[in-house]
Amino acid sequence: MNRPARAFWLRSPGHGEIRDVDLAAPAEGEVLVRSVCSGVSRGTETLVFRGGVPAGQHDVMRAPFQEGDFPGPVKYGYLSVGIVEEGPAALVGRTVFCLYPHQTRYVVPASAVTVVPDGVPAERAILAGTVETAVNALWDAAPLVGDRIAVVGGGMVGCSVAALLARFPGVRLQLVDADPARARTAEALGVGFATPENALGDCDLVIHASATEQGLTRSLELLRPEGTVVELSWYGDRRVSLPLGENFHSRRLTIRSSQVGTVSPAGRTGRTYADRLALALDLLADPALDALITGESTFEQLPEVMPRLASGEIPALCHRVTYA
């Protein structure tokens, strides 16, 4: 007996729609999940919605349960929380996180879901994928006690990194963003805030997540000699120019990338994707991270909401989608 469901699809760049889906009964080792909420990651998902994934990155950018291909039609997303309705007895009735697109119900292997800890509400657990990115970034960056650190770019990823860095002892930490309104988010996370013009320099480490040329340039300017910028931004099909002919060589600066698609080798030998995601969910017990969820709409409203998120009309960090 098939199970009815509904899914959000990008029909073509800039145009979304909801489609009906018939789900087969879960096979052995699979689960049927009823969605409770999902999250729109405004950076990556709106880039996909605009059709901004470069042709050479189509395979790299595929989400785990994506259907269709870029630029569209494509079903894309990766921040879903739901309740297991059918499957192994140990999972039935449990709240789980899954890297699944926006859909009312879905069937996936039981290994694809991670149980949400009892101390983490489902409404906050949608941040797990982004906090996982932040965990990987900090494994790559390897900050030290007492470091002088700036996080440039107060979007969803940058704020997640800043929230985790706020727990490090003795660090001098600033969240740097061109939008003064991000100061409220920084305050909620317990970190300092500065605009790019007023940011403190002489940094040992800068985490860059603004996805702008200006932000990356400013990140280099904030470093002390032999300092490092860890680049988290995804630029899609945009090219970036940098002033590497100025102080870059004489000050022996470093730019290195961090990408969640690979578990950082600095995260201890043997750590798996599942280990990293479980750690991210444990870290979400901190209610301060609620500050990253800045808007909410229903699943049925997604075709109207996504264009407004992509254009910036809705100035979200993580936008939560609810399911009746």
C-alpha positions as CSV (number, residue, x, y, z in Angstrom):
1,M,0.0,0.0,0.0
2,N,1.5,3.4,-1.1
3,R,1.8,6.3,1.3
4,P,0.9,9.7,0.0
5,A,3.3,12.6,0.4
6,R,4.0,16.1,-1.0
7,A,7.4,17.5,-2.0
8,F,8.8,20.9,-2.8
9,W,10.6,21.1,-6.2
10,L,12.5,23.8,-8.0
11,R,10.8,23.6,-11.4
12,S,13.2,26.1,-13.0
13,P,15.5,28.8,-11.6
14,G,13.3,31.1,-9.5
15,H,10.2,29.0,-9.7
16,G,9.1,26.4,-7.1
17,E,6.2,24.1,-6.9
18,I,4.7,21.4,-4.7
19,R,4.3,17.9,-6.2
20,D,2.4,14.9,-5.0
21,V,4.4,11.7,-4.3
22,D,3.4,8.1,-3.7
23,L,5.8,6.4,-1.3
24,A,6.3,2.6,-1.2
25,A,6.2,0.9,2.1
26,P,9.6,0.9,3.8
27,A,11.6,-2.3,3.2
28,E,13.6,-4.1,5.8
29,G,16.2,-1.7,7.1
30,E,14.3,1.4,6.0
31,V,12.2,4.0,7.9
32,L,9.1,6.1,7.1
33,V,9.5,9.6,8.5
34,R,6.8,12.1,9.0
35,S,8.2,15.6,8.8
36,V,7.8,17.9,11.7
37,C,9.9,20.8,10.4
38,S,12.7,21.5,8.0
39,G,15.1,24.4,7.5
40,V,16.0,26.5,4.5
41,S,19.7,27.3,4.5
42,R,19.5,30.8,3.0
43,G,23.0,30.7,1.5
44,T,23.2,27.4,-0.4
45,E,19.6,26.8,-1.0
46,T,18.8,30.2,-2.4
47,L,21.9,29.9,-4.6
48,V,20.4,26.7,-6.0
49,F,17.0,28.4,-6.3
50,R,18.5,31.1,-8.4
51,G,20.2,28.6,-10.6
52,G,23.7,29.7,-9.5
53,V,25.4,26.2,-9.3
54,P,28.2,26.1,-11.9
55,A,28.1,23.3,-14.4
56,G,31.4,22.0,-13.2
57,Q,30.0,21.7,-9.6
58,H,26.8,19.9,-10.3
59,D,28.0,16.5,-9.0
60,V,29.8,18.1,-6.0
61,M,26.7,20.0,-4.9
62,R,24.3,17.1,-5.0
63,A,22.4,16.7,-1.7
64,P,22.2,13.1,-0.3
65,F,18.6,12.5,-1.3
66,Q,18.3,15.0,-4.2
67,E,16.1,14.1,-7.1
68,G,16.5,15.7,-10.6
69,D,19.5,17.8,-11.7
70,F,20.7,21.4,-11.6
71,P,19.6,23.9,-12.7
72,G,16.1,22.1,-12.5
73,P,13.7,20.5,-12.1
74,V,15.4,19.5,-8.9
75,K,14.3,18.5,-5.4
76,Y,16.9,19.9,-3.1
77,G,17.4,20.4,0.7
78,Y,19.1,18.8,3.6
79,L,17.7,20.0,7.0
80,S,14.8,17.8,7.9
81,V,13.5,16.7,11.3
82,G,10.6,14.3,11.7
83,I,9.1,11.3,13.6
84,V,9.7,7.7,12.5
85,E,6.3,6.2,11.8
86,E,7.4,2.8,10.5
87,G,10.7,0.9,10.6
88,P,12.8,-0.9,13.2
89,A,11.2,-1.0,16.6
90,A,14.1,0.9,18.2
91,L,13.3,3.9,16.0
92,V,9.5,4.0,15.8
93,G,8.2,7.1,17.5
94,R,11.7,8.7,17.8
95,T,12.4,12.2,16.6
96,V,15.2,12.1,14.0
97,F,17.3,14.4,11.8
98,C,17.9,13.6,8.2
99,L,19.7,15.3,5.3
100,Y,16.4,15.2,3.2
101,P,14.7,17.9,1.1
102,H,11.4,19.6,2.0
103,Q,8.8,16.8,1.9
104,T,5.9,15.9,4.2
105,R,6.9,12.2,4.5
106,Y,9.8,10.1,3.1
107,V,11.3,6.7,3.2
108,V,15.1,6.4,3.7
109,P,17.5,3.8,5.0
110,A,17.5,3.7,8.8
111,S,21.2,4.5,8.7
112,A,20.4,7.9,7.1
113,V,18.6,9.2,10.2
114,T,20.1,10.3,13.5
115,V,18.1,10.3,16.7
116,V,17.7,13.8,18.1
117,P,18.8,13.9,21.8
118,D,16.0,14.3,24.4
119,G,17.3,17.7,25.4
120,V,17.1,19.2,21.9
121,P,13.7,20.4,20.6
122,A,12.8,19.4,17.0
123,E,12.4,23.0,16.1
124,R,16.1,23.6,16.9
125,A,17.4,20.3,15.5
126,I,17.0,21.6,12.0
127,L,20.2,23.5,12.6
128,A,22.2,20.2,12.9
129,G,23.5,20.3,9.3
130,T,24.9,23.8,9.7
131,V,26.3,23.2,13.1
132,E,28.0,20.1,11.6
133,T,29.6,22.5,9.0
134,A,30.8,24.6,11.9
135,V,32.3,21.6,13.7
136,N,34.2,20.6,10.6
137,A,35.4,24.2,10.1
138,L,36.8,24.3,13.7
139,W,38.5,20.9,13.3
140,D,40.2,22.4,10.2
141,A,41.0,25.7,11.9
142,A,42.3,24.2,15.1
143,P,41.9,27.3,17.3
144,L,43.9,27.6,20.4
145,V,43.2,28.9,23.9
146,G,43.8,32.6,24.0
147,D,43.6,33.1,20.2
148,R,42.4,36.4,18.7
149,I,39.7,35.4,16.3
150,A,37.3,37.1,13.9
151,V,34.3,35.4,12.1
152,V,33.6,37.5,9.0
153,G,30.1,37.0,7.8
154,G,27.1,36.8,10.1
155,G,25.0,34.4,8.1
156,M,23.9,31.0,9.2
157,V,27.3,29.3,8.9
158,G,29.2,32.2,10.4
159,C,26.9,32.5,13.4
160,S,27.1,28.8,14.0
161,V,30.9,29.0,14.0
162,A,30.8,32.0,16.4
163,A,28.4,30.2,18.7
164,L,30.8,27.3,19.1
165,L,33.9,29.5,19.4
166,A,32.2,31.4,22.2
167,R,32.8,28.3,24.3
168,F,36.6,28.4,23.9
169,P,38.4,29.7,26.9
170,G,40.4,32.9,26.7
171,V,39.7,33.8,23.1
172,R,39.1,37.3,21.9
173,L,36.2,36.8,19.5
174,Q,34.3,39.2,17.2
175,L,31.5,38.4,14.7
176,V,32.0,40.9,11.8
177,D,29.2,41.8,9.5
178,A,28.3,44.8,7.3
179,D,24.7,44.7,8.7
180,P,24.5,46.4,12.1
181,A,21.4,44.4,12.8
182,R,23.5,41.3,13.2
183,A,24.7,42.8,16.5
184,R,21.5,41.5,18.1
185,T,22.3,37.9,17.0
186,A,25.9,38.2,18.2
187,E,24.6,39.4,21.6
188,A,22.2,36.4,21.8
189,L,25.1,34.1,21.1
190,G,27.4,35.7,23.7
191,V,30.0,37.1,21.3
192,G,31.3,40.6,20.4
193,F,30.2,42.3,17.2
194,A,31.9,44.8,14.9
195,T,31.3,46.2,11.4
196,P,34.1,45.6,8.9
197,E,35.5,49.1,9.4
198,N,35.6,48.8,13.2
199,A,36.8,45.2,13.5
200,L,39.8,44.4,15.7
201,G,42.9,43.4,13.8
202,D,46.1,41.4,14.7
203,C,44.0,38.2,14.5
204,D,45.6,34.8,14.7
205,L,42.7,33.3,12.9
206,V,39.8,34.6,10.7
207,I,36.9,32.4,9.7
208,H,35.4,33.8,6.5
209,A,31.7,33.1,5.7
210,S,30.4,36.2,4.0
211,A,30.6,34.8,0.4
212,T,31.8,38.2,-0.8
213,E,35.0,39.4,-2.3
214,Q,35.0,42.4,0.1
215,G,34.6,40.1,3.1
216,L,37.5,37.9,2.1
217,T,39.7,40.9,1.4
218,R,38.9,42.3,4.8
219,S,39.6,38.9,6.4
220,L,43.2,39.1,5.1
221,E,43.6,42.6,6.4
222,L,42.6,41.5,9.9
223,L,45.3,38.9,10.2
224,R,48.6,39.2,12.1
225,P,51.7,38.1,10.2
226,E,51.6,34.4,9.5
227,G,47.9,34.3,10.4
228,T,45.3,32.1,8.6
229,V,42.0,32.6,7.0
230,V,39.7,29.6,6.8
231,E,37.4,30.0,3.9
232,L,33.9,28.6,4.4
233,S,32.1,30.6,1.7
234,W,30.5,29.0,-1.4
235,Y,30.7,31.4,-4.3
236,G,28.8,29.3,-6.9
237,D,29.4,30.7,-10.3
238,R,31.0,33.9,-9.2
239,R,34.7,34.7,-9.6
240,V,36.6,36.5,-6.7
241,S,39.6,38.8,-7.0
242,L,42.0,39.3,-4.1
243,P,44.9,41.8,-3.4
244,L,47.6,39.1,-3.3
245,G,50.2,41.6,-4.6
246,E,50.1,43.7,-1.5
247,N,51.0,42.3,2.0
248,F,50.0,38.7,1.3
249,H,53.5,37.3,0.6
250,S,55.5,39.6,2.9
251,R,53.3,38.8,5.9
252,R,53.2,35.1,5.0
253,L,49.5,34.8,5.2
254,T,47.5,31.6,4.6
255,I,44.1,31.0,3.0
256,R,42.7,27.5,3.3
257,S,39.4,26.0,2.5
258,S,37.0,24.0,4.6
259,Q,34.1,22.0,3.2
260,V,31.7,19.8,5.0
261,G,31.7,17.2,2.2
262,T,34.8,15.7,3.8
263,V,35.4,15.0,7.4
264,S,38.4,17.0,8.5
265,P,41.4,14.8,9.2
266,A,42.1,17.0,12.2
267,G,38.8,15.7,13.8
268,R,40.7,12.6,15.1
269,T,41.5,9.6,13.1
270,G,38.4,7.4,12.5
271,R,35.7,10.0,13.0
272,T,32.9,9.4,10.6
273,Y,30.1,11.5,9.1
274,A,27.7,10.0,11.6
275,D,30.0,10.8,14.5
276,R,30.3,14.4,13.4
277,L,26.5,14.8,13.0
278,A,25.8,13.2,16.4
279,L,28.2,15.7,17.9
280,A,26.4,18.6,16.2
281,L,23.1,17.5,17.6
282,D,24.5,17.2,21.1
283,L,25.8,20.8,20.8
284,L,22.3,21.9,19.9
285,A,21.3,21.5,23.5
286,D,22.3,25.1,23.9
287,P,19.2,27.3,23.7
288,A,21.3,30.3,22.5
289,L,21.4,28.7,19.1
290,D,17.6,29.5,18.7
291,A,18.9,33.0,17.6
292,L,19.8,31.4,14.3
293,I,16.2,30.7,13.4
294,T,14.8,34.0,12.2
295,G,11.6,33.2,10.3
296,E,8.9,30.6,9.9
297,S,6.3,29.6,7.3
298,T,4.3,26.5,6.4
299,F,5.3,23.9,3.9
300,E,2.4,25.0,1.6
301,Q,3.8,28.6,1.5
302,L,7.3,27.5,0.2
303,P,6.6,28.3,-3.5
304,E,5.9,31.9,-2.5
305,V,8.5,32.2,0.3
306,M,11.5,30.8,-1.5
307,P,11.7,33.7,-4.1
308,R,11.5,36.2,-1.2
309,L,14.3,34.4,0.6
310,A,16.4,34.3,-2.5
311,S,15.9,38.1,-3.2
312,G,16.7,39.1,0.4
313,E,13.1,40.5,0.9
314,I,13.0,38.0,3.8
315,P,16.3,38.7,5.6
316,A,16.7,35.2,7.2
317,L,19.5,33.2,8.7
318,C,17.8,29.8,8.9
319,H,14.1,29.9,7.9
320,R,12.0,27.2,9.5
321,V,9.3,25.3,7.6
322,T,6.5,23.7,9.6
323,Y,4.3,20.7,8.6
324,A,0.8,20.2,9.8
